Amino acid sequence: MSEGPQAATGELAATLLALAEEAADRAGRLLRDGRPADLGVAATKSSPIDVVTEMDIAAEKLITGFLAERRPDDAFLGEEGGVTGGESGVRWVIDPLDGTVNYLYGLPQWAVSIAAEAEGETLAAVVAAPMRGETYRAVRGGGAERLMAGRAPEPLRVRPAPPLDQALIGTGFNYVAAVRTAQAAVAQRLIPQVRDIRRSGSAAIDLCDVAGGRLDGFYERGLHPWDLAAGDLIAREAGAHTGGRPGGPPNGDLTVAASPGVFAALQPLLDELGAWHD
């Protein structure tokens, strides 16, 4: 009898994963194939350079409409649409277009990120990166995979941990000038202690690149739940350690993800460097 709740949770996770994959695929095709030649800024968020386009809004409407039609009692937390309540105990955390500035400029590093939570735990996650031709997925306790057209699903595993001075680390910068200035100061002090730093412009993709061994680690300050919910589960299911400040979860103060050995060195160093404050 003790396996009953676990089996039910696994069945729910599989259902949610399938829906997330379909929603992410539909939104990804809309964004890839429907991008207007004269795409412009529809609104700004935290600063004049933190932008929303009409395609962010259209993609989120597509995702929430698709999911609500199939699971009308679920809750939603979306970057563009805010919070909507539900009674099922399931909440979808959605970033319809992670890497909006990249998308605005025609750069390929952008993704659709969808996570499904139940009772506060992320059960299923999908990050679709259409311009890469890749989709990343994970279920809690079930591992993580990369999907590419015409190929069998590829299990994801983090790279074996090198010494920190040989680690390639991803990061991102805030759109608020004062925060970005502080982040630049941290990066200046970190660079001599690692192999190098990369900045893709999409936290969701960076977390998946940790999962797939393209980065040894990643950190960023100022992420929102929709930025990290899906990528965090994918990274953890691929063997990464994730967290915030030492002893805490990943959050807006600090998000760190890395192969275990790199994480053990990187997280306390970032805390010492003050990566979580101005």
Beta strands, then each sheet from edge to edge (+ up, - down):
strand 1: 41-44
strand 2: 51-53
strand 3: 75-78
strand 4: 82-84
strand 5: 90-98
strand 6: 111-118
strand 7: 121-129
strand 8: 134-139
strand 9: 144-148
strand 10: 154-155
strand 11: 168-171
strand 12: 196-198
strand 13: 217-220
strand 14: 241-243
strand 15: 255-258
sheet 1: 1+ 2-
sheet 2: 4+ 3- 5- 6+ 7- 8+ 9- 10+
sheet 3: 12+ 11+ 13+ 15- 14+
end
